[in-house]
Amino acid sequence: MSKTERPGSPTRRRPSAVMRVARNLLARSARKKEGKPVDYVRDRASVDALAQRLMRLPRGVVETHEQIGGVPVIRYSSGGAERGVVLYLHGGAYVLGTAQQGAAVAYLCKDRGPDVVSVEYRLAPEHPFPAAVDDAIAVYRELVATVGAQRLVIVGESAGGGLLVLLLQRARKEGLPMPAAAAPAFPAADLTLTAPSVAKNKGKDMLVLSELEQEARWFAGQVALEDPSVSPLFGSFEGFPPTYIAVGTRDLLHDDARRLAEALRAEGVEVFLDEWVGTIHGFSAMPFGEGLQHRRRLHSFVRDALLYNNDSK
């Protein structure tokens, strides 16, 4: 693995040509949606259909449906579970998405790599806080008991990145051990949506601010948006594992990632922050340029975390 493919190394100085085209098209679509009511039933169907069309499993990876800790999950495996498990938490503003999105990171388990376990956590508005956190911690608790914390890495994207942090904060309160590592990508760490990047990147990103505001309220339910139980940025990070955070500079949540990295470092946590110039929210799913490079970096981070902890036993 070349040095430039490791987390924390300098990223591109300017976005790729294909990224510039993609971001402009997606930003234009977001601007058209701004201020319109959220139809989460329609949006769920659209997201699920897109996932079915675009997310193809790598050769040799098998998908199975099961329950862990009483929660439905999808397991992606090529037979290398002895190397560890990646617990995956999908994005979708706590309102959209399914465990099927775990197929997007199934490359992590290619060639007998660690299994990927993607959680089908309950969604708002039908199931507001703490449903998603309860489901995530139930799966984590069972995996700690059966696999071992030091053979676990947690990966989460967007709302799943925020849920990752909430999960670790809850695990610490319950006295559970931390995993080998954590990798929240463009995490939703502050549901108040008041950071400067939110206003700066409105209309430049694929995210629709008015939709995020509604979805945040649905998820939080009766809890104030600034409460650390739903906005983990305002909580504690003591004892957290090494953490890799990736985010684009045109992402509405750019400052969530930067402030999360700062807060982690302030509590002595080893943090690798990749800020991808000119890229938008969700860039890691794009099968070109920056997306492919991020996959290589995440793969390196996960492999090194599990390899070190397995070898040090």
N, C-alpha and C positions, 0 to 999 in steps of 0.2 A: 504494500500500500504506500503510495507516494505521500510525501509530507503534505502536499497541497490538498489531499483528500481526507485529512484528519480534522475533526472538530476543532474550531478555534483558530484554524489557519486563515490567512487573508482570503476573502472571496473575490469574485470578479469586480473590477473597478467600474464596469457599466453593464447593464443587462444585455443579454443576447438579443439578436434581432427578432427571433421568434417569440421571445418573452415580451418584447415591446409590442408586437402585434397582438398577442394574446391578452395582455393586460389592458390594452386600449379597447378591445372588443368587450371584455368583461366589465370594464369600468363604465362603458357606455350603457350596457344593460343595467348596471346597478343604478345609474343616475335616473333611468326611466322608472325604476321601482320605488325610488325614494319618496316617502310620505304616503304610500299606498298601504291599505290594510294587509295584514299578514294572513294568507290562506294556508295554514300549516298542513291541512289535509292534502291539498293540491301539491304543495311543495314537497311533502314527504313522498308522494307518488313519483314526482319528477326526480328527486334525489335517488330513490331506490331504483328507478328504471335506468338512470345513468350509471349507477354502480353495476347493475347487471350487464350493461353493454360494454363498459370500459375495463372492468377489473377482471383480468384473466390470471389464473394461477400459473406460476412457473412450472415447467416440466418437472415431474417427480414429486410435486406437493399435493397432498390429499386433504380435502376438507371434510370434517366430521362435526355433527351437532351433538352437544351434550349439556349437562348441567354441572356446575361447580359451586358448592356452597348454596345450592338451591336456586341458582341464577342461570338462565340459558346463556351458553357461550358457543362460539364456533372455534374449533381448533384446526390450525393449519400445520401440517407436519410432513416431513420427508424422512421420518424415522430417527431423528437425532435428539429426542427429548432428554437423553442423558446429559446433554451439554447445557441444559437449562431451559427456561421458558420466558418468552416475552409476553407480558400482559399488555394488551392493546385496548385503548379507550378511544372510540371514534368521535369525530366532531359533528357539528350540526346545531350549535347554539342550545344544546340540551333539549331541543324540540324536534330536530330532524335526524336522519341517519339511522343505520342499523349496524349490527356486528359484521355484516357482510363487507363493510368497508375495510375490515382487517385484511382482505385480499390485497389491498394496496401495499401492505408491508410484508406480504408472504415471502418476498425475496429474502427476508432475514432467515428463513428456515430452509432455503435451498441447500442441496448437497449435505444432508444430515446436519443442518444447523439447528438451533434451538426451536422448539415448537412455538407458535404464536397462538395465544388464546385471546380472542376478541370478545368483549363483554356486551351482551344485549341488555344494557341497563335501561330502566324505565325512563320515559320521556315526559316532559311537561308539554302542554298544561295539564294533562290528565293526572300526571304524577309529579307534582312540584317537589322541591327540596323537603326532606333529605333523601328521596327515593333513589336518585342516581348514585349518591355517595354510599347509601346503605348497600346497594347492589355491588358496587365496586369493592367495598371493604369486605363483603362476604366472600367474593371470589379470591381476593388477596389473602384473606385469613386462611382459606382452605389450601391455597397454593403454598403458603408459608409452611403449613403443617405437613404437606405431602412432598413438596419439592425442595423447600428450604429457601430462606430469604436470600442467601448469597448466590443462589442459582436463578434469581429472578431479576429481570430488567423491566421497567414500566415505560411504555411509550404512549403518548397521547397527543392528539392534534386538535387545535382550536379549543372548543369547549372540553374536548377530551384532555387537552393539556391542562386546563383549569381543574378538571376533575382529578387528574393525576396528583396535583398539588394538594387538593382537598383530601384525597385518599391518604397521602402520606402524613398530613397533619392529623387526621383521624387515627391512623395506625399508631402514631407516636403516643397519642392520648390513651390508646388502649394497651400500650405497652408492647406492641408488636415490633419485631425487628425491622430495620430498613432493608430495602432491596439492594442488589449490587450497584445499581445505577438507575437514573431516570432521564427521560428525554421528552420534554414537552415542546412541541413545535407550535409556533405562533399562538401561545396559550391565552385563553380568556381569563386573565387573572384579576381583573378589576371590572365588575359588572356595572359600576357607576358610569363608565364610558365617558369620563371627563378628562382623560389625559390629552396633552396637546396633539399627539399624532392622530387622534380621532377626528378632530376638526381639520387638521392639516391635510389628511389623506381622504377625507370625504369626497366622493366623486372620482377619485383616482384608483380606488381599490375595487375588488369584486364584491366586497361586503356592503350591505345596505344599512346605514345607521339606524333608520327608523325601525327596521325589522329587528335589529339587534336589541334595541331598547325594549321593544315589546316582548321579545323572547326572554330577555333577562328578567323582566318582571314576572313572566309566567314561571320561570324556573325558581326564582326566589320565593314566590308565594307570599307568605306573611312576614318574611324576613327582610329587613332593610338591605338595600343593595350594597351598602358599605360594610355590612357585617362580615367578619372574616370567615364565617361558616359558609358563605356563598362567594365571597370575593377573597380568595386566599392570599392575595398580595398583602393584605392587612393583618395576616396572621404571623406565626413564628415558623422559622425554618431550622431550628436547632437540631443537629444530628442528621440532617438530610444527606443522602448519598451523592456521589459525583453526578453532576447534571449537565446535559447538553441541550441548549436552547437554540432553535433556529427560527428566524423571522425575516420577512422582507421589509425594506425601508418604505415601501408604499402601502404597507398593511395598516389598516386602522388600528390594529393592536400592537403596532411596533413598540410603543412605549410600555405596554404591558410586559413584553419580553425583556426590555432593557431594565425596567424597574425591578422585575423579578430577579434578574441576574444580580443587580446591585444588592438587593435584600439578602439573597443567598450568600453572596460574598461577605456581607457584613456580619454574618453568623458563622463564618469560617468554612463554608461549603465550597468545594472545588467546582468551578463553573466554566463551561466552554460556551461562549456566545457567538453564533454566526449571524451576522446581519448581511443579508443578500441585497446588494444595491439594485434598486429599481424593480424589485419583484413584489408580487402581491400576496395576499392571503391565500393559503392553499397551494403555493407554488410547488411544494414537494410532490404533489400528485401528478404534475405535468411531466409527460414522458420524453423530455428533451432538456438539453442544457443544464440549467440550474437544478431542476428537479432530479435529474440523473446524478449530478454531482452530490447533491444532498443525500441521496440514497446510499452512495458509496461512503459518505462520512458517517451516517447513522449505522451502517453495517459495521464499519470499523469500530465505532464506539461500543456497540453491543458486544461484538466479538471480544474486544479487549477486556471489557468488564467481566464477562463470564469466564474467559480464559484465565485471567488473573485470580479470580476467586476460586475457581475449580483447582488450579495448580497450587494454591496456597493452603489447601486443606492439610 
